[in-house]
Amino acid sequence: MNVLEALGLSTPVVQAGMGGGVTSAELAAAVSAAGGLGTIGLSDPRSFAAELHRAVKLAGRRPVAANLLVPFTRRAHIDACVAAGAALVVFHDGAPGRWIAALRAARIPVLCSAGNAAQARRALAAGADGLIAQGVEAGGHLVADRPLAVTLPEVLEAADGAPVLAAGGVADAADVRALLSAGAAGAIAGTRFLLTEESRAHPGYKQKVLGAQRTIRTMLFGMGWPLAHRVVPNAVTERWCARNELGPQTVRAFNRMSAPLSRLLPVSAQGPILAAQRVTVPLYTPALPLAGMHPGTVDRSALYAGETIHRIHDIVPAAEALARLTP
Ligand SMILES: Cc1cc2nc3c(=O)[nH]c(=O)nc-3n(C[C@H](O)[C@H](O)[C@H](O)COP(=O)(O)O)c2cc1C
């Protein structure tokens, strides 16, 4: 029995744990209650613990997962997953052996994202129960630099029988069906759930995604976390990525040097830094605009979204989004 089967889901679809406060307890619980797997994404340890507790409570007897971005993960996040009874933990951008061991000791299965065979093998060697193959078409931060059609078979082979879920380009039930026939144990969708009523993304961000004609793969929003990410264009990408989608070389060099900031600064510092971001000054954190923030932040921060923007044209309740993804 694979990890998802063991959770008793009625549909093999996972709502991606989108970090920075986008994944409300209402979003995760609605997905779980409807038979998929809802996920709380990373935020500062206090808010994360509170949101995860609330999601588990709202979801009743249905499982709820947690997603941890490795560069920002603290011991308190791991403790919160154990205390709240997370049904599954996903690590993105790394495979921290000691935390995987701590979660597994608490009988919480762990998956790690992988964009190639080497990352897949490292995650399994670190103790992961399974993997998430990501394709470069995915929204948000990218561990992959090739499409899912290439990375899924590669990760499946490296997994050697361990379950592999697939992320990137999942917009409807036909996508999920195709991934299952290609050998995936389940599908993960991010952008589809970003565009739901329950997601806490700023309304202006949701509208910008709905109206976007394209996505870009950039390194612009890399202060403290210099990993490529897929976003829809806004005023700052137009100002700084016109010549090169990755962003100016000097900005990328600064972002690379700033990587230790993710360890040194509390995650809660990102909100105030975001508020200070300007179109004219190319210093941008990975933080994204949330409901309630000043509308101007939508022009000055990362608007993560994947290539599915070309096929998603509405904001719907999360249960409806899940129904549309159910094969
Ligand atoms: C707004 C947004 C935030 C994301 N944040 C995270 C995150 O915190 N952790 C993570 O593992 N993946 C994150 N992702 C990536 C997803 O896990 C997944 O790979 C991606 O959404 C799949 O592509 P799709 O958006 O086309 O469905 C994020 C994606 C989006 C769109």
Ligand as a Chemical Component Dictionary entry (heavy atoms), coordinates in Angstrom:
data_LIG
# 
_chem_comp.id                   LIG 
_chem_comp.type                 NON-POLYMER 
_chem_comp.pdbx_formal_charge   0 
_chem_comp.three_letter_code    LIG 
# 
loop_
_chem_comp_atom.comp_id 
_chem_comp_atom.atom_id 
_chem_comp_atom.alt_atom_id 
_chem_comp_atom.type_symbol 
_chem_comp_atom.charge 
_chem_comp_atom.model_Cartn_x 
_chem_comp_atom.model_Cartn_y 
_chem_comp_atom.model_Cartn_z 
_chem_comp_atom.pdbx_ordinal 
LIG C1  C1  C 0 1.862 30.160 -4.907  1  
LIG C2  C2  C 0 2.710 28.927 -4.857  2  
LIG C3  C3  C 0 3.457 28.687 -3.721  3  
LIG C4  C4  C 0 4.203 27.515 -3.626  4  
LIG N1  N1  N 0 4.865 27.254 -2.459  5  
LIG C5  C5  C 0 5.426 26.040 -2.290  6  
LIG C6  C6  C 0 5.929 25.642 -1.027  7  
LIG O1  O1  O 0 5.889 26.403 -0.057  8  
LIG N2  N2  N 0 6.431 24.392 -0.916  9  
LIG C7  C7  C 0 6.473 23.514 -1.967  10 
LIG O2  O2  O 0 6.882 22.365 -1.807  11 
LIG N3  N3  N 0 6.060 23.891 -3.177  12 
LIG C8  C8  C 0 5.508 25.097 -3.358  13 
LIG N4  N4  N 0 5.004 25.426 -4.577  14 
LIG C9  C9  C 0 5.179 24.486 -5.704  15 
LIG C10 C10 C 0 4.170 23.354 -5.635  16 
LIG O3  O3  O 0 4.535 22.436 -4.648  17 
LIG C11 C11 C 0 4.081 22.595 -6.958  18 
LIG O4  O4  O 0 5.324 22.092 -7.347  19 
LIG C12 C12 C 0 3.510 23.442 -8.079  20 
LIG O5  O5  O 0 2.483 24.268 -7.615  21 
LIG C13 C13 C 0 2.978 22.565 -9.172  22 
LIG O6  O6  O 0 2.691 23.300 -10.311 23 
LIG P1  P1  P 0 1.263 24.003 -10.571 24 
LIG O7  O7  O 0 1.318 25.255 -9.812  25 
LIG O8  O8  O 0 1.245 24.228 -12.030 26 
LIG O9  O9  O 0 0.194 23.093 -10.092 27 
LIG C14 C14 C 0 4.260 26.596 -4.709  28 
LIG C15 C15 C 0 3.525 26.875 -5.866  29 
LIG C16 C16 C 0 2.756 28.019 -5.953  30 
LIG C17 C17 C 0 1.962 28.260 -7.206  31 
# 
loop_
_chem_comp_bond.comp_id 
_chem_comp_bond.atom_id_1 
_chem_comp_bond.atom_id_2 
_chem_comp_bond.value_order 
_chem_comp_bond.pdbx_ordinal 
LIG C1  C2  SING 1  
LIG C2  C3  SING 2  
LIG C2  C16 DOUB 3  
LIG C3  C4  DOUB 4  
LIG C4  N1  SING 5  
LIG C4  C14 SING 6  
LIG N1  C5  DOUB 7  
LIG C5  C6  SING 8  
LIG C5  C8  SING 9  
LIG C6  O1  DOUB 10 
LIG C6  N2  SING 11 
LIG N2  C7  SING 12 
LIG C7  O2  DOUB 13 
LIG C7  N3  SING 14 
LIG N3  C8  DOUB 15 
LIG C8  N4  SING 16 
LIG N4  C9  SING 17 
LIG N4  C14 SING 18 
LIG C9  C10 SING 19 
LIG C10 O3  SING 20 
LIG C10 C11 SING 21 
LIG C11 O4  SING 22 
LIG C11 C12 SING 23 
LIG C12 O5  SING 24 
LIG C12 C13 SING 25 
LIG C13 O6  SING 26 
LIG O6  P1  SING 27 
LIG P1  O7  DOUB 28 
LIG P1  O8  SING 29 
LIG P1  O9  SING 30 
LIG C14 C15 DOUB 31 
LIG C15 C16 SING 32 
LIG C16 C17 SING 33 
# 
